[in-house]
Amino acid sequence: MKSMKQWSHLKAENSWTMFKVMAELVDGFETMQKLGPCVSIFGSARVKEGHPHYELACEIAQKLTDEGFGIITGGGPGIMEAANKGAHMNNGVSVGLTINLPFEQFNNPYLDPRKTLNHRYFFVRKVMFVKYSQAFIALPGGFGTLDELFEVLTLTQTGKINKVPIMLIGSEFWAPLKEWLLKVVGEKYGYISPDDKDFIPIVDNPDEVIRIINEFYGGDGSSGLKPTFDF
């Protein structure tokens, strides 16, 4: 009898979880669809102001806002803060998709509070990153950055989202990973195809980031862009 009560409680809890997820999705869609074209920037939360990666993220975000793009980050410290700071300095759209974590997470001061979403569920947060970004930029980072990067690569490889620019910023950091993917995962084991290498160009210059995005969209910058996929 006790196990049946526990099972009934679990089913009720699952139903409430479904409603929480739906509410989070609806809130996200209603907020994000008003933004216009945006670029998601990923990177470590542990980088401090003045670090080369921090300053690079800030410069890239500034140049992107000059082109008419908003900036989407996880809303926390480090490279996320740097990217939001760059957008804020240029009076651009500065979006934070925050998540409840036991450590390393607080809202950085450069977010537009009207465009900040606080998430309970990682997968809902990823939907917002992916659906409303016209490009993805990964600066150096740890597990979280790699998780977000490989999520986007997987969705692109499998055709679940439209192909958009995905760039790795910083050859010293990313080149060993790309070489391992191509030489070991690709050539040795055949677990990715040769064409998959085109998904991940490595870039060091902020102006090159802008060139790649504008060339991908026919030189029109941010005009006429649509969500990455229909959900």
BALOBA-1460 file (C-alpha; in Angstrom, 3 decimals):
// residues 231
<rec num="1" residu="m" x="0.000" y="0.000" z="0.000"/>
<rec num="2" residu="k" x="2.825" y="2.341" z="0.876"/>
<rec num="3" residu="s" x="4.419" y="1.868" z="-2.548"/>
<rec num="4" residu="m" x="1.103" y="2.687" z="-4.264"/>
<rec num="5" residu="k" x="0.854" y="5.937" z="-2.295"/>
<rec num="6" residu="q" x="4.403" y="6.793" z="-3.243"/>
<rec num="7" residu="w" x="3.629" y="6.076" z="-6.899"/>
<rec num="8" residu="s" x="0.517" y="8.285" z="-6.795"/>
<rec num="9" residu="h" x="2.540" y="11.070" z="-5.215"/>
<rec num="10" residu="l" x="5.193" y="10.703" z="-7.918"/>
<rec num="11" residu="k" x="2.596" y="10.940" z="-10.694"/>
<rec num="12" residu="a" x="1.119" y="14.084" z="-9.158"/>
<rec num="13" residu="e" x="4.601" y="15.585" z="-8.825"/>
<rec num="14" residu="n" x="5.333" y="14.795" z="-12.487"/>
<rec num="15" residu="s" x="2.133" y="16.561" z="-13.534"/>
<rec num="16" residu="w" x="3.111" y="19.703" z="-11.632"/>
<rec num="17" residu="t" x="6.586" y="19.538" z="-13.173"/>
<rec num="18" residu="m" x="5.026" y="19.509" z="-16.629"/>
<rec num="19" residu="f" x="3.100" y="22.695" z="-15.836"/>
<rec num="20" residu="k" x="6.263" y="24.344" z="-14.488"/>
<rec num="21" residu="v" x="8.094" y="23.490" z="-17.699"/>
<rec num="22" residu="m" x="5.240" y="24.827" z="-19.829"/>
<rec num="23" residu="a" x="5.135" y="28.057" z="-17.845"/>
<rec num="24" residu="e" x="8.878" y="28.523" z="-18.256"/>
<rec num="25" residu="l" x="8.654" y="27.935" z="-22.006"/>
<rec num="26" residu="v" x="5.733" y="30.325" z="-22.448"/>
<rec num="27" residu="d" x="7.471" y="33.040" z="-20.441"/>
<rec num="28" residu="g" x="10.612" y="32.561" z="-22.513"/>
<rec num="29" residu="f" x="8.836" y="32.641" z="-25.857"/>
<rec num="30" residu="e" x="6.888" y="35.768" z="-24.968"/>
<rec num="31" residu="t" x="10.050" y="37.588" z="-23.912"/>
<rec num="32" residu="m" x="12.483" y="36.372" z="-26.574"/>
<rec num="33" residu="q" x="10.274" y="36.781" z="-29.650"/>
<rec num="34" residu="k" x="10.307" y="40.563" z="-29.134"/>
<rec num="35" residu="l" x="14.092" y="40.881" z="-29.234"/>
<rec num="36" residu="g" x="15.051" y="40.873" z="-32.891"/>
<rec num="37" residu="p" x="18.193" y="39.141" z="-34.204"/>
<rec num="38" residu="c" x="20.660" y="38.018" z="-31.542"/>
<rec num="39" residu="v" x="23.937" y="36.157" z="-31.115"/>
<rec num="40" residu="s" x="24.594" y="33.787" z="-28.224"/>
<rec num="41" residu="i" x="27.985" y="34.020" z="-26.541"/>
<rec num="42" residu="f" x="29.237" y="31.183" z="-24.314"/>
<rec num="43" residu="g" x="32.276" y="31.127" z="-22.058"/>
<rec num="44" residu="s" x="33.701" y="30.577" z="-18.605"/>
<rec num="45" residu="a" x="32.080" y="32.106" z="-15.532"/>
<rec num="46" residu="r" x="35.473" y="32.149" z="-13.798"/>
<rec num="47" residu="v" x="37.223" y="34.764" z="-15.913"/>
<rec num="48" residu="k" x="37.830" y="38.136" z="-14.271"/>
<rec num="49" residu="e" x="37.702" y="41.616" z="-15.766"/>
<rec num="50" residu="g" x="41.035" y="42.485" z="-17.335"/>
<rec num="51" residu="h" x="41.726" y="38.914" z="-18.505"/>
<rec num="52" residu="p" x="42.331" y="38.742" z="-22.283"/>
<rec num="53" residu="h" x="39.333" y="36.435" z="-22.765"/>
<rec num="54" residu="y" x="37.091" y="38.841" z="-20.852"/>
<rec num="55" residu="e" x="38.201" y="41.837" z="-22.889"/>
<rec num="56" residu="l" x="37.888" y="39.881" z="-26.144"/>
<rec num="57" residu="a" x="34.301" y="38.906" z="-25.330"/>
<rec num="58" residu="c" x="33.459" y="42.514" z="-24.536"/>
<rec num="59" residu="e" x="34.937" y="43.750" z="-27.834"/>
<rec num="60" residu="i" x="33.138" y="41.095" z="-29.884"/>
<rec num="61" residu="a" x="29.819" y="41.998" z="-28.263"/>
<rec num="62" residu="q" x="30.356" y="45.691" z="-28.970"/>
<rec num="63" residu="k" x="31.063" y="45.002" z="-32.637"/>
<rec num="64" residu="l" x="28.017" y="42.748" z="-32.907"/>
<rec num="65" residu="t" x="25.739" y="45.432" z="-31.495"/>
<rec num="66" residu="d" x="27.196" y="47.839" z="-34.048"/>
<rec num="67" residu="e" x="25.862" y="45.418" z="-36.674"/>
<rec num="68" residu="g" x="22.397" y="45.406" z="-35.126"/>
<rec num="69" residu="f" x="22.573" y="42.168" z="-33.156"/>
<rec num="70" residu="g" x="21.508" y="41.694" z="-29.564"/>
<rec num="71" residu="i" x="23.644" y="39.615" z="-27.208"/>
<rec num="72" residu="i" x="22.395" y="36.548" z="-25.353"/>
<rec num="73" residu="t" x="24.420" y="35.009" z="-22.519"/>
<rec num="74" residu="g" x="23.813" y="32.894" z="-19.458"/>
<rec num="75" residu="g" x="23.599" y="36.119" z="-17.488"/>
<rec num="76" residu="g" x="26.305" y="35.238" z="-14.961"/>
<rec num="77" residu="p" x="29.855" y="36.428" z="-14.282"/>
<rec num="78" residu="g" x="33.035" y="35.994" z="-16.322"/>
<rec num="79" residu="i" x="32.773" y="35.927" z="-20.090"/>
<rec num="80" residu="m" x="28.990" y="36.177" z="-19.834"/>
<rec num="81" residu="e" x="29.377" y="39.434" z="-17.954"/>
<rec num="82" residu="a" x="31.927" y="40.677" z="-20.478"/>
<rec num="83" residu="a" x="29.597" y="40.038" z="-23.409"/>
<rec num="84" residu="n" x="26.643" y="41.707" z="-21.696"/>
<rec num="85" residu="k" x="28.920" y="44.604" z="-20.777"/>
<rec num="86" residu="g" x="29.898" y="45.083" z="-24.422"/>
<rec num="87" residu="a" x="26.242" y="45.189" z="-25.455"/>
<rec num="88" residu="h" x="25.352" y="47.513" z="-22.572"/>
<rec num="89" residu="m" x="28.182" y="49.937" z="-23.425"/>
<rec num="90" residu="n" x="26.758" y="50.291" z="-26.940"/>
<rec num="91" residu="n" x="23.146" y="50.572" z="-25.764"/>
<rec num="92" residu="g" x="22.461" y="47.246" z="-27.432"/>
<rec num="93" residu="v" x="20.097" y="44.437" z="-26.476"/>
<rec num="94" residu="s" x="21.623" y="42.603" z="-23.492"/>
<rec num="95" residu="v" x="19.850" y="39.356" z="-22.595"/>
<rec num="96" residu="g" x="20.530" y="37.042" z="-19.661"/>
<rec num="97" residu="l" x="19.246" y="33.468" z="-19.493"/>
<rec num="98" residu="t" x="20.093" y="32.709" z="-15.895"/>
<rec num="99" residu="i" x="19.858" y="29.352" z="-14.116"/>
<rec num="100" residu="n" x="19.559" y="28.381" z="-10.464"/>
<rec num="101" residu="l" x="22.908" y="26.860" z="-9.458"/>
<rec num="102" residu="p" x="24.499" y="26.100" z="-6.075"/>
<rec num="103" residu="f" x="27.638" y="28.067" z="-6.976"/>
<rec num="104" residu="e" x="29.182" y="30.443" z="-9.513"/>
<rec num="105" residu="q" x="25.916" y="32.077" z="-10.482"/>
<rec num="106" residu="f" x="24.703" y="35.595" z="-9.926"/>
<rec num="107" residu="n" x="23.198" y="38.042" z="-12.367"/>
<rec num="108" residu="n" x="25.806" y="40.357" z="-13.808"/>
<rec num="109" residu="p" x="25.064" y="44.106" z="-13.657"/>
<rec num="110" residu="y" x="24.869" y="44.615" z="-17.435"/>
<rec num="111" residu="l" x="21.587" y="42.805" z="-18.088"/>
<rec num="112" residu="d" x="18.394" y="44.488" z="-19.167"/>
<rec num="113" residu="p" x="16.010" y="43.360" z="-16.391"/>
<rec num="114" residu="r" x="13.128" y="43.338" z="-18.877"/>
<rec num="115" residu="k" x="15.050" y="40.810" z="-20.977"/>
<rec num="116" residu="t" x="16.313" y="38.547" z="-18.206"/>
<rec num="117" residu="l" x="14.837" y="35.087" z="-17.719"/>
<rec num="118" residu="n" x="15.555" y="32.957" z="-14.678"/>
<rec num="119" residu="h" x="15.372" y="29.227" z="-15.407"/>
<rec num="120" residu="r" x="14.810" y="26.194" z="-13.255"/>
<rec num="121" residu="y" x="15.476" y="23.725" z="-16.092"/>
<rec num="122" residu="f" x="18.643" y="23.573" z="-18.170"/>
<rec num="123" residu="f" x="16.864" y="22.146" z="-21.204"/>
<rec num="124" residu="v" x="14.357" y="25.021" z="-21.336"/>
<rec num="125" residu="r" x="17.241" y="27.467" z="-21.105"/>
<rec num="126" residu="k" x="18.937" y="25.732" z="-24.039"/>
<rec num="127" residu="v" x="15.774" y="26.044" z="-26.119"/>
<rec num="128" residu="m" x="15.890" y="29.820" z="-25.609"/>
<rec num="129" residu="f" x="19.570" y="29.992" z="-26.531"/>
<rec num="130" residu="v" x="19.086" y="28.004" z="-29.704"/>
<rec num="131" residu="k" x="15.721" y="29.190" z="-30.976"/>
<rec num="132" residu="y" x="16.512" y="32.895" z="-30.899"/>
<rec num="133" residu="s" x="20.166" y="33.048" z="-32.002"/>
<rec num="134" residu="q" x="21.444" y="33.777" z="-35.492"/>
<rec num="135" residu="a" x="25.003" y="32.751" z="-34.546"/>
<rec num="136" residu="f" x="26.843" y="31.070" z="-31.698"/>
<rec num="137" residu="i" x="30.207" y="32.151" z="-30.330"/>
<rec num="138" residu="a" x="32.147" y="30.006" z="-27.871"/>
<rec num="139" residu="l" x="34.999" y="31.560" z="-25.963"/>
<rec num="140" residu="p" x="37.186" y="29.449" z="-23.661"/>
<rec num="141" residu="g" x="35.289" y="27.760" z="-20.864"/>
<rec num="142" residu="g" x="34.672" y="24.574" z="-18.923"/>
<rec num="143" residu="f" x="32.001" y="21.879" z="-18.813"/>
<rec num="144" residu="g" x="29.102" y="24.309" z="-19.178"/>
<rec num="145" residu="t" x="30.605" y="25.964" z="-22.239"/>
<rec num="146" residu="l" x="31.404" y="22.599" z="-23.811"/>
<rec num="147" residu="d" x="27.905" y="21.342" z="-23.075"/>
<rec num="148" residu="e" x="26.334" y="24.341" z="-24.799"/>
<rec num="149" residu="l" x="28.742" y="24.118" z="-27.738"/>
<rec num="150" residu="f" x="28.184" y="20.418" z="-28.379"/>
<rec num="151" residu="e" x="24.431" y="20.808" z="-28.003"/>
<rec num="152" residu="v" x="24.464" y="23.328" z="-30.858"/>
<rec num="153" residu="l" x="26.846" y="21.200" z="-32.948"/>
<rec num="154" residu="t" x="24.654" y="18.124" z="-32.485"/>
<rec num="155" residu="l" x="21.473" y="19.957" z="-33.444"/>
<rec num="156" residu="t" x="23.206" y="21.375" z="-36.522"/>
<rec num="157" residu="q" x="24.734" y="18.050" z="-37.555"/>
<rec num="158" residu="t" x="21.386" y="16.265" z="-37.267"/>
<rec num="159" residu="g" x="19.470" y="19.009" z="-39.073"/>
<rec num="160" residu="k" x="17.279" y="19.818" z="-36.083"/>
<rec num="161" residu="i" x="18.151" y="23.503" z="-36.414"/>
<rec num="162" residu="n" x="18.992" y="25.634" z="-39.403"/>
<rec num="163" residu="k" x="22.683" y="25.950" z="-40.128"/>
<rec num="164" residu="v" x="24.053" y="29.179" z="-38.659"/>
<rec num="165" residu="p" x="27.581" y="30.429" z="-37.938"/>
<rec num="166" residu="i" x="29.246" y="28.663" z="-35.001"/>
<rec num="167" residu="m" x="32.652" y="30.018" z="-34.052"/>
<rec num="168" residu="l" x="35.323" y="29.047" z="-31.546"/>
<rec num="169" residu="i" x="37.225" y="32.081" z="-30.299"/>
<rec num="170" residu="g" x="40.871" y="31.539" z="-29.394"/>
<rec num="171" residu="s" x="43.084" y="29.150" z="-31.352"/>
<rec num="172" residu="e" x="45.400" y="28.412" z="-28.404"/>
<rec num="173" residu="f" x="42.461" y="27.096" z="-26.387"/>
<rec num="174" residu="w" x="40.354" y="25.416" z="-29.081"/>
<rec num="175" residu="a" x="42.871" y="24.080" z="-31.630"/>
<rec num="176" residu="p" x="43.778" y="20.933" z="-29.602"/>
<rec num="177" residu="l" x="40.096" y="20.038" z="-29.225"/>
<rec num="178" residu="k" x="39.401" y="20.525" z="-32.921"/>
<rec num="179" residu="e" x="42.453" y="18.466" z="-33.856"/>
<rec num="180" residu="w" x="41.269" y="15.628" z="-31.593"/>
<rec num="181" residu="l" x="37.793" y="15.753" z="-33.118"/>
<rec num="182" residu="l" x="39.186" y="15.616" z="-36.657"/>
<rec num="183" residu="k" x="42.079" y="13.181" z="-36.175"/>
<rec num="184" residu="v" x="40.722" y="10.802" z="-33.543"/>
<rec num="185" residu="v" x="36.930" y="11.043" z="-33.605"/>
<rec num="186" residu="g" x="36.788" y="11.603" z="-37.360"/>
<rec num="187" residu="e" x="39.742" y="10.037" z="-39.185"/>
<rec num="188" residu="k" x="40.627" y="7.211" z="-36.782"/>
<rec num="189" residu="y" x="37.166" y="6.071" z="-35.732"/>
<rec num="190" residu="g" x="34.881" y="7.613" z="-38.334"/>
<rec num="191" residu="y" x="32.410" y="8.849" z="-35.752"/>
<rec num="192" residu="i" x="31.990" y="12.209" z="-37.470"/>
<rec num="193" residu="s" x="32.140" y="12.941" z="-41.184"/>
<rec num="194" residu="p" x="34.764" y="15.140" z="-42.885"/>
<rec num="195" residu="d" x="32.120" y="17.780" z="-43.576"/>
<rec num="196" residu="d" x="31.498" y="18.239" z="-39.866"/>
<rec num="197" residu="k" x="34.759" y="20.143" z="-39.514"/>
<rec num="198" residu="d" x="33.137" y="23.048" z="-41.340"/>
<rec num="199" residu="f" x="30.822" y="23.617" z="-38.381"/>
<rec num="200" residu="i" x="33.576" y="24.911" z="-36.131"/>
<rec num="201" residu="p" x="35.934" y="27.541" z="-37.543"/>
<rec num="202" residu="i" x="38.445" y="28.911" z="-35.048"/>
<rec num="203" residu="v" x="38.700" y="32.698" z="-34.984"/>
<rec num="204" residu="d" x="41.021" y="35.051" z="-33.089"/>
<rec num="205" residu="n" x="40.042" y="38.441" z="-34.480"/>
<rec num="206" residu="p" x="36.733" y="40.168" z="-33.582"/>
<rec num="207" residu="d" x="36.545" y="41.661" z="-37.078"/>
<rec num="208" residu="e" x="36.705" y="38.144" z="-38.508"/>
<rec num="209" residu="v" x="33.682" y="37.210" z="-36.395"/>
<rec num="210" residu="i" x="31.699" y="40.038" z="-37.975"/>
<rec num="211" residu="r" x="32.906" y="39.149" z="-41.477"/>
<rec num="212" residu="i" x="31.841" y="35.490" z="-41.122"/>
<rec num="213" residu="i" x="28.378" y="36.394" z="-39.844"/>
<rec num="214" residu="n" x="27.744" y="39.060" z="-42.459"/>
<rec num="215" residu="e" x="29.004" y="36.841" z="-45.295"/>
<rec num="216" residu="f" x="26.790" y="33.995" z="-44.094"/>
<rec num="217" residu="y" x="23.751" y="36.262" z="-44.260"/>
<rec num="218" residu="g" x="24.652" y="37.686" z="-47.626"/>
<rec num="219" residu="g" x="26.262" y="40.838" z="-46.333"/>
<rec num="220" residu="d" x="22.949" y="42.148" z="-45.014"/>
<rec num="221" residu="g" x="23.952" y="42.032" z="-41.378"/>
<rec num="222" residu="s" x="20.997" y="41.365" z="-39.137"/>
<rec num="223" residu="s" x="18.194" y="42.265" z="-41.539"/>
<rec num="224" residu="g" x="15.414" y="39.801" z="-42.174"/>
<rec num="225" residu="l" x="16.724" y="37.028" z="-39.934"/>
<rec num="226" residu="k" x="14.397" y="34.441" z="-38.472"/>
<rec num="227" residu="p" x="14.474" y="32.088" z="-35.454"/>
<rec num="228" residu="t" x="16.884" y="29.189" z="-35.824"/>
<rec num="229" residu="f" x="14.096" y="26.608" z="-35.644"/>
<rec num="230" residu="d" x="10.352" y="26.274" z="-35.087"/>
<rec num="231" residu="f" x="9.482" y="24.712" z="-31.757"/>
